[in-house]
């Protein structure tokens, strides 16, 4: 299992198509799960989670890659 980050235009836009998608390297799973305050990867698999701007910055630091600040970003688990 791995984490996937998806980005959509902010509220108010009629365009609900995905604008950003990133499959996160599984080596970062434990760090990200802990940083976001979840108990386990399995616990995160219950849905997709909207990331706050602070969480976006934190995840960006962990993975060493910038994430688009102008989108609503969600993180979820994929098999």
N, CA, C and O of each residue as an XYZ file, in Angstrom:
316
protein
N       0.849     -1.183      0.000
C       0.000      0.000      0.000
C       0.891      1.241      0.000
O       2.008      1.230      0.517
N       0.371      2.293     -0.586
C       1.110      3.545     -0.640
C       0.128      4.708     -0.537
O      -1.080      4.536     -0.702
N       0.659      5.876     -0.267
C      -0.155      7.079     -0.159
C      -0.213      7.787     -1.503
O       0.756      7.799     -2.262
N      -1.356      8.369     -1.777
C      -1.560      9.114     -3.013
C      -2.129     10.485     -2.650
O      -3.068     10.590     -1.861
N      -1.553     11.525     -3.229
C      -2.032     12.889     -3.010
C      -2.738     13.350     -4.277
O      -2.197     13.248     -5.378
N      -3.950     13.857     -4.106
C      -4.763     14.338     -5.224
C      -5.092     15.805     -4.999
O      -5.345     16.226     -3.870
N      -5.087     16.582     -6.078
C      -5.381     18.002     -5.972
C      -6.519     18.427     -6.879
O      -6.625     17.993     -8.026
N      -7.367     19.288     -6.335
C      -8.529     19.806     -7.058
C      -8.574     21.320     -6.905
O      -8.010     21.874     -5.962
N      -9.248     21.986     -7.836
C      -9.432     23.426     -7.716
C     -10.224     23.729     -6.451
O     -11.063     22.928     -6.039
N      -9.963     24.887     -5.827
C     -10.675     25.252     -4.596
C     -12.185     25.371     -4.803
O     -12.669     25.395     -5.935
N     -12.910     25.444     -3.707
C     -14.374     25.598     -3.734
C     -14.784     26.738     -4.645
O     -14.048     27.707     -4.833
N     -15.958     26.604     -5.196
C     -16.486     27.649     -6.051
C     -16.225     27.397     -7.522
O     -16.762     28.092     -8.385
N     -15.405     26.410     -7.806
C     -15.110     26.101     -9.201
C     -16.033     24.995     -9.680
O     -16.281     24.025     -8.963
N     -16.537     25.144    -10.885
C     -17.402     24.108    -11.451
C     -16.587     22.945    -12.008
O     -17.139     21.890    -12.319
N     -15.291     23.135    -12.134
C     -14.397     22.106    -12.658
C     -13.970     21.197    -11.507
O     -13.164     21.592    -10.664
N     -14.511     19.983    -11.475
C     -14.184     19.064    -10.383
C     -13.225     17.951    -10.821
O     -13.110     16.922    -10.155
N     -12.545     18.169    -11.941
C     -11.576     17.189    -12.421
C     -10.277     17.303    -11.631
O      -9.897     18.387    -11.188
N      -9.609     16.178    -11.465
C      -8.344     16.163    -10.742
C      -7.303     16.991    -11.498
O      -7.164     16.866    -12.715
N      -6.581     17.831    -10.772
C      -5.581     18.714    -11.375
C      -4.157     18.305    -11.011
O      -3.199     18.754    -11.641
N      -4.019     17.454     -9.996
C      -2.700     17.026     -9.535
C      -2.843     15.652     -8.913
O      -3.806     15.381     -8.196
N      -1.881     14.787     -9.190
C      -1.870     13.471     -8.554
C      -0.426     13.036     -8.369
O       0.394     13.153     -9.280
N      -0.126     12.534     -7.178
C       1.223     12.080     -6.867
C       1.142     10.795     -6.062
O       0.529     10.760     -4.995
N       1.761      9.739     -6.573
C       1.911      8.502     -5.819
C       3.179      8.652     -4.994
O       4.279      8.741     -5.538
N       3.015      8.678     -3.673
C       4.134      8.912     -2.770
C       4.922      7.616     -2.601
O       4.342      6.545     -2.428
N       6.240      7.724     -2.654
C       7.098      6.567     -2.433
C       6.759      5.944     -1.083
O       6.681      6.645     -0.075
N       6.559      4.637     -1.064
C       6.131      3.926      0.148
C       7.127      4.065      1.297
O       6.764      3.839      2.452
N       8.362      4.429      1.005
C       9.351      4.592      2.075
C       9.002      5.762      3.000
O       9.538      5.853      4.104
N       8.119      6.646      2.569
C       7.702      7.794      3.383
C       6.422      7.516      4.182
O       6.005      8.356      4.979
N       5.800      6.363      3.982
C       4.507      6.072      4.606
C       4.500      6.320      6.107
O       3.668      7.078      6.605
N       5.417      5.688      6.831
C       5.405      5.782      8.294
C       5.577      7.216      8.776
O       4.884      7.646      9.699
N       6.492      7.960      8.161
C       6.716      9.351      8.557
C       5.466     10.193      8.347
O       5.090     10.980      9.215
N       4.834     10.030      7.216
C       3.654     10.838      6.898
C       2.484     10.463      7.792
O       1.793     11.340      8.310
N       2.254      9.170      7.976
C       1.159      8.720      8.844
C       1.327      9.317     10.238
O       0.373      9.850     10.806
N       2.526      9.231     10.785
C       2.790      9.765     12.124
C       2.623     11.285     12.148
O       2.002     11.825     13.064
N       3.170     11.974     11.149
C       3.100     13.438     11.107
C       1.663     13.943     11.020
O       1.347     15.010     11.547
N       0.790     13.179     10.356
C      -0.608     13.594     10.209
C      -1.474     13.154     11.385
O      -2.662     13.469     11.440
N      -0.869     12.422     12.330
C      -1.587     12.049     13.545
C      -2.465     10.821     13.425
O      -3.364     10.617     14.241
N      -2.216     10.004     12.421
C      -2.983      8.767     12.272
C      -2.260      7.628     12.978
O      -1.047      7.679     13.180
N      -3.015      6.603     13.351
C      -2.430      5.473     14.079
C      -1.675      4.531     13.159
O      -0.661      3.956     13.554
N      -2.159      4.371     11.943
C      -1.528      3.431     11.018
C      -1.973      3.733      9.592
O      -2.906      4.502      9.359
N      -1.285      3.113      8.656
C      -1.669      3.240      7.254
C      -3.052      2.637      7.039
O      -3.854      3.168      6.271
N      -3.328      1.533      7.715
C      -4.654      0.909      7.606
C      -5.751      1.847      8.096
O      -6.834      1.892      7.512
N      -5.481      2.594      9.160
C      -6.470      3.543      9.678
C      -6.730      4.659      8.666
O      -7.856      5.141      8.540
N      -5.689      5.063      7.951
C      -5.855      6.111      6.936
C      -6.635      5.609      5.734
O      -7.202      6.406      4.987
N      -6.670      4.298      5.539
C      -7.320      3.715      4.360
C      -8.837      3.836      4.399
O      -9.514      3.435      3.453
N      -9.372      4.382      5.475
C     -10.824      4.517      5.611
C     -11.398      5.622      4.734
O     -12.617      5.754      4.634
N     -10.551      6.408      4.106
C     -11.061      7.479      3.253
C      -9.940      8.363      2.763
O      -8.763      8.054      2.946
N     -10.313      9.467      2.138
C      -9.332     10.464      1.735
C      -9.421     11.611      2.722
O     -10.502     11.946      3.207
N      -8.285     12.207      3.015
C      -8.195     13.224      4.047
C      -7.758     14.548      3.431
O      -6.741     14.615      2.741
N      -8.530     15.595      3.685
C      -8.174     16.932      3.226
C      -6.986     17.424      4.043
O      -7.003     17.359      5.272
N      -5.964     17.910      3.367
C      -4.775     18.412      4.043
C      -4.899     19.913      4.288
O      -5.317     20.665      3.408
N      -4.530     20.337      5.495
C      -4.450     21.767      5.787
C      -3.185     22.312      5.129
O      -2.328     21.542      4.696
N      -3.068     23.625      5.053
C      -1.866     24.209      4.450
C      -0.617     23.829      5.241
O       0.450     23.632      4.660
N      -0.746     23.727      6.560
C       0.381     23.314      7.392
C       0.773     21.870      7.096
O       1.959     21.547      7.030
N      -0.215     21.008      6.918
C       0.066     19.608      6.602
C       0.689     19.468      5.216
O       1.557     18.620      5.007
N       0.250     20.293      4.273
C       0.839     20.279      2.931
C       2.329     20.605      3.027
O       3.154     19.935      2.407
N       2.672     21.629      3.801
C       4.076     22.001      3.979
C       4.861     20.871      4.633
O       5.984     20.576      4.222
N       4.283     20.243      5.640
C       4.935     19.153      6.358
C       5.193     17.962      5.435
O       6.300     17.424      5.408
N       4.188     17.556      4.690
C       4.339     16.432      3.761
C       5.364     16.782      2.688
O       6.172     15.937      2.301
N       5.335     18.001      2.213
C       6.286     18.459      1.208
C       7.721     18.334      1.721
O       8.610     17.895      0.991
N       7.940     18.720      2.971
C       9.268     18.595      3.577
C       9.683     17.132      3.684
O      10.833     16.794      3.403
N       8.767     16.271      4.084
C       9.078     14.846      4.256
C       9.486     14.213      2.935
O      10.468     13.473      2.877
N       8.741     14.498      1.877
C       9.010     13.839      0.593
C      10.049     14.586     -0.247
O      10.510     14.071     -1.266
N      10.415     15.788      0.175
C      11.417     16.554     -0.553
C      10.941     17.037     -1.907
O      11.717     17.141     -2.857
N       9.660     17.327     -1.981
C       9.064     17.771     -3.244
C       7.989     18.803     -2.942
O       7.182     18.617     -2.031
N       7.978     19.888     -3.703
C       6.952     20.902     -3.472
C       5.603     20.408     -3.986
O       5.518     19.675     -4.971
N       4.567     20.828     -3.294
C       3.193     20.485     -3.657
C       2.458     21.772     -4.003
O       2.749     22.816     -3.420
N       1.515     21.725     -4.934
C       0.834     22.953     -5.369
C       0.014     23.588     -4.242
O      -0.909     22.965     -3.718
N       0.348     24.825     -3.871
C      -0.343     25.485     -2.765
C      -1.718     26.036     -3.137
O      -2.501     26.393     -2.258
N      -2.012     26.105     -4.424
C      -3.257     26.724     -4.876
C      -4.394     25.723     -5.072
O      -5.477     26.098     -5.521
N      -4.157     24.451     -4.737
C      -5.187     23.421     -4.895
C      -5.617     22.875     -3.544
O      -4.870     22.945     -2.568
N      -6.827     22.332     -3.495
C      -7.261     21.562     -2.325
C      -6.629     20.188     -2.480
O      -6.907     19.475     -3.444
N      -5.780     19.818     -1.529
C      -5.069     18.547     -1.620
C      -5.641     17.539     -0.631
O      -5.909     17.857      0.528
N      -5.815     16.338     -1.114
C      -6.299     15.225     -0.310
C      -5.241     14.137     -0.325
O      -4.495     13.997     -1.295
N      -5.180     13.361      0.762
C      -4.267     12.229      0.809
C      -5.068     10.986      1.163
O      -5.962     11.027      2.008
N      -4.740      9.899      0.514
C      -5.431      8.640      0.760
C      -4.502      7.472      0.488
O      -3.380      7.650      0.013
N      -4.979      6.284      0.793
C      -4.193      5.061      0.634
C      -4.672      4.316     -0.600
O      -5.873      4.182     -0.835
N      -3.718      3.832     -1.382
C      -4.031      3.002     -2.544
C      -3.290      1.685     -2.406
O      -2.214      1.622     -1.811
N      -3.874      0.643     -2.960
C      -3.250     -0.682     -2.864
C      -2.457     -0.996     -4.111
O      -1.862     -2.069     -4.210
